Amino acid sequence: MPVKNRFAELLPEITEWRRDMHENPELLFETHRTSALVADKLKAFGCDEIVTGIGRTGVVAVIKGKTNKSGKVIGLRADMDALPIHEATGVEYASKIDGAMHACGHDGHTAMLLGAAKYLSETRNFDGTAVVIFQPAEEGGGGGKEMCDDGMMEQFGIQEVYGMHNWPGAPVGSFAIRSGAFFASADSFEIIVEGKGGHAAKPQETVDSTVMASTLVLALQTIASRNADPVERLVVSITSFETSSKAYNVIPQRVTLRGTVRAMNKDIQDMAERRISEISAGIAATFGGEITVSYERGYPVMVNSEEQTEFAAGVAASVSGDCDTEAPLVMGAEDFSFMLEERPGAYILVGNGDGAMVHHPEYNFNDEAIPAGCSWWAEIVEQRMPAA
């Protein structure tokens, strides 16, 4: 079954919603305008139940099918938040908020799920219950976890959950997915390297924190190259190196390092955390300084369930004619992982065409992908819960 004609008819309207959200981006949990817009649309569509304030500013709506002999409940999730990036697209509907933009296409995700919700509310051609989930704070805030912690899955009786992300570089409206681990975990750390500051002309009287920290930066790269199995995937990145002094003639007392660890399985993730502390302790002892590591677990590995992935791929193929079931592993993280830890489900990529990659100032969601994305979500419901 190809892209639904209804979504071709709705494309101008859905595009208008998307561009309005694009002009008015909101960060993390501060999606008050977007959440209100979503709730208003869902009410106008005639959804059976609308609940706001889940996961602080999340919105959830229930759409009942014509019948409910199956008792099935399927969740569909879209993210709503933007990024703290200054937009450089030059489009007429560019962000009106300085230093914030929809650089990851969450405006498109939200608009597509709204389009699917409108269609499902109109037709209700399924046997069961569809639950549409609009989530804040995917970009580092863990909004998915907060919605789960608020009891969303239990409150609405969700049995399976599905998500989608646009993907620049893939043909518009094409689909790609993979079973098992798909997106990496993402942890963060801060390391305080404490030495003994002093005059740059008398290094022998100091414990040089800069040298200690520089040695540590290089040593931490051996975790991936010498501690992890080469067939496993691990990225340890130092992203910030900050000294306590900016003077030319002072050896600083302290250096602060910050970075991330990304892995595709928990054993590798555990090993990396342990080795960061062990290597730090060894370098501190070697130089006679002190090193303190603060390590914070972030998003877990996002793992697609086998049965639901096969089903989602089949739906995608019915919409677009084909679906790549061996999508490349992604070392970026996605907090849909928290929902997939609570319920079986699958996460798919939809092609966004040529253009800048996500998180780039010139990125823009491609509105031509809307009919395919809407159709996939609607077909997930109609094919997983066919009308009795």
N, C-alpha and C positions, 0 to 999 in steps of 0.2 A: 504494500500500500504506500503510495508516494506521499509527498508533502500534502497536507490537507488543504483543500481549496479555501476553507474558512479562514485560514491564517494568511493566505494571500489577500483576502478581502480585508482582514484586520490589520495588515501590515502598516498602512499609514497611521492608524490610531496607536498601535503598539510603539511605532517609531517615535511618535510624539511624546508618549510617556517616557521612553528611554532618554530622549534628548532633554526633556525637562529635568530628569534626575541628573543627567550629565552636567547641566548648567548649575546645579545646586548640590554639589558633593558634600558628604558628611563623613567624618572620621570615626572609626572604632564604634563605641556604643552611643555616640551622639547623633544617631540617625533619626532624630525626632521628626523632621519634615518628611523624610522618605517613608518612615514607618506609618505616619499619618496618611500619606498619599496612598500607600499600599492598603491600609485598613479601609479607607474610603472607597477605593476601587472594588475591593472584595465585597463590601456591603452593597455597592451598586450592582454587582454581578448576581447577588442573591445567594451568597454562600450560606450554609445552614448554621454555622457558628463561627464567630471571629473572636480570638483572644489576643489581646495585646499585653506587652510587658513581660513576656517570657524571655529569660536571658536579658533582662533589663529593658531592651527596646525591640525585642523580636516580636513578630506577628505570625500567628498560626490561624488557618481557616480550615473548616471542614466542609467537604462537598459530598453529599450522599448520592449514590447511584439510584437508578429507578427501582432496583431491588437490592436486597442484602442477604440472599440465600447463602452466599459463600462465607460471610462474616469477615472477609479480608479487609485489611486497612493498609494502604500504601502511602508512604510519605514522600513528598517531592520537595527538595530544598534548594533555595537560591540565596546568595549573599548580597548584602545591600551597601556595604561601606566602601569608601574611597581611600585614596592614599595621600600622604602629605608631600605632594609633588606639585611644582608649578607647571601648569599646562603650556605646551608649545605646539599644539596642533594647528592653530589658526582657524578652526572651524567656527561658523557663525554662532553655534550653540556652545562655545567653549565655557569652561568653568567661570562662574562669577565670584568664586571664593578664592582669594589669593592664597597660594600655598596648598591648595587641595584640588585633586582632580580624580576622575574615574579612570585611572591608568591601568586597571586590571579587568575592566569590562563588567564589573558587578552591576552597573546600570543596565547592561544588556541582559544579564542573567535574571535580574528582578523583573524586567519588562517581559521577557519570554515566559517566565512562570506566571506572571499576571495574565498574559495572553492565553496560556493553557487553562488557567483557572476560569477565565471568562467562557471559553469554549466548553469546558466540562460542566460549568454551571448551566449553560444553555441546553446542552444535549443530555447529560446524565446517562449516557448510553453504556453503563457498566453495572456490574453486580458487586457492590461492596462500598467502601468509603475511601475517598481520596483526601489526604491532609496536605495542604500546601504550607511550606515553612519558609519564612523570610527572616534571615539571620543577620544580626549586626556583627561587627568586630571579627571578621575573618582575618583581616590583615594584622595579625599579631596580638589581638585581644582575647582570642579563645572564646568567641561568642557561641560557637557550637557546643563547647563544653558547658557553658553557663546555661544554655537552653536545656541540655540533657540533665544537668544538676538540678534544674527547676522541675524535673519530673515530666518533661514533655512526652517522652515515649510512652510512659505509663498513662498519663492523663488522656492521651488521644488514642491509646491502644494500637500504636503504630507497630506493624509486624515486619515491614521491609522499608528501606529508605534509599532514594536515588538522588544523585546530584550531577551537575554538569558544569563544565568550564569551557569558555572559548579558547581557541588555540591559534595564534597568528602563525602564518607560514603554511598551514594546511588549507586545502581548497575549501572555499566557502560552502558550508552545509555538509561537508564530509564528517565522518565520525571515526574515532579511535579509542580503544579501551584495552585493558589487559586484566587478567585475573591475578589475584594475590597482591603482593606488595606493589604499589604503583607510585605513590609520592612518599618522599623520605620523612623521617622524623626531623625535628629541628629543636635543638637545645641551645642555650646561650650561657656564656660564662664571663666572669670578670675576675681578673687576677691582679692583685696588688703586690708589686715587687718593691720591697723596702730595703734600702742600703744605708750607707752613711754618706751624706752629701759633703761637699767641700769645694775647694778651689781647683779649677781645671788645670792649674800649673802644678798641683801636688796630688796626683791621683793615688800615690802610695799611701796617703793618709785617709783615703776614702774606701768605701765599698761601693763600687760603681753600679748603681741600679740600672743604668742604660745598657751597660755591657751584659749584666745579668739578664735583663729583659730581652735583649737582642739574641742572646744565646738560647733563651727559652723559646722565642718565636721559631727559630730554626729547628730546635729539638722537637717541638710539638708536631712538626711536619712528618716526623718519623712514625707517628702513631698510624697514619694511613699507609705509609710506604714500608714499614718494618714490623708492625704489630698486627695489622689486619690481614686476613687471608686475601691474596690478590684478586680472587674472584668475587669478593664482597665489595660493596660500595660504601665508601666513607669519605667525607670531606670535613677537614678541620681548618677553619679559616680565622686568622687574626685580622680583625677589621678596624681596630683602633689601637694606637700606641701613643699614650699621652704622658709626658714628663711633668713633674711638679715644678720645674723651673724652665723658663724660656730664655734665660740669659746665656750669652756666648761663653762666659768664663766661669760657669758654675756646673759642677757635677751634681745632678739632682738627687734629692733624698729618696724620691719615690717615682715609680712608673706604674701606670695603670694600663692593662691590656684588656681588650674585650674581643669577643668573637663568637662563632657558632660551630656546632657539631651537627652534621647531617648523616644519617645512616639509614639502611634499608632493613635492618633487623635489630631486635632488642639486645641480643648478645653483643653485637658490635658496638651498639650504643653504650652498653654497660662498660665494655672494655675501654672505650675512648674516655669516658668519665673517670674511670680509675687511673688510667695512664696519665691524664693531665695532672692529677694530684701527685702521682708518683714522680713524674719527671720534674715537676715544680719543686718538690721537696729535695730531690737530688741536686738540682742546680743551686738552690738556696744553700745547701750544705757545702757545695763546692766553692762558692764565692764568699760564704760567711755572712749572708744576708738572710732575710725572711721573705717568704712568698706565701700569700694567702689566696686560696682559690674559692670562689663562690660559683657554684654550678647549678643551673636551673633547668629542669626538664620542661620542654615546651610541647609542641604538637607531636603525637606519636606517629609511627608509620601508618600510612593510609592503606588499608588492605581490602581489596574488592573480594567479595564472596564468589565462589566458583559458579554456583547455580545462577545467582542473580546477574553475574557478568555475562554468562552465556545468553541469558534472556535479554538483557539490555542490548547486547550486540545484535541479536536477531531483530529487535525492534528498530535499531538504527539502520540495519540493512534494509528493512521494509520501508523506511522513510527515504533513504538516500540511494538505495540500490547496492550499497556495499558498506562494510565496516571493517577497519583494520583492528584485528584482535591481538596484535602484538605491538601495541603502542610502546614507545621507548619509556624506560624508567625515568622519573622526574625527581631530581634532587632537591627541588623546592618542596615546601611543606603545604599542607591543606588541612584546616581544622574540621573538615567533614569527617576526618579520621575518628573524631570522638563519637560521632553518630554511628559510624560503622563498627565501633567497639561495642555499641549497645544493641545494634540490630544488623542482620544481614542486609546487604545491598550492594550497590555499584555506583561508580563515578565515571563519567564519560567525557571525552573531549569533542567539541564541535569546531570545525574549521572556521577561522576568521579571515582567511585570505592573506594576501601580501600586505606588508606594512610593519610598523614598529612592533617589537615584542612587548609583552605586558611589563608594567613597572617602568616604562620609558615615557619621557615627557611628550613624545609625539605619538604615543599609542592612541588608537580610537577603535571602539567596538564597531564591527561592520554590520549595519542594519540588514543587509541582505541575508545574514545567517538566521534572522528571527523566525521565518516560517519553518525551517528545519528543526530548530531548537524547540519551538512550541509543539510541533508535530510529535517529536520524540517523547516529550513529557506526556502529552495527551494519549499517545499510543501505549506508553508504559501502563497507564491506568486501564485503558480499554482492552489491551491484550492480556494483562495479568489478571484482570477481573472481568472477563467477557460477560456481556449481558446474558441473563438467564433466559 
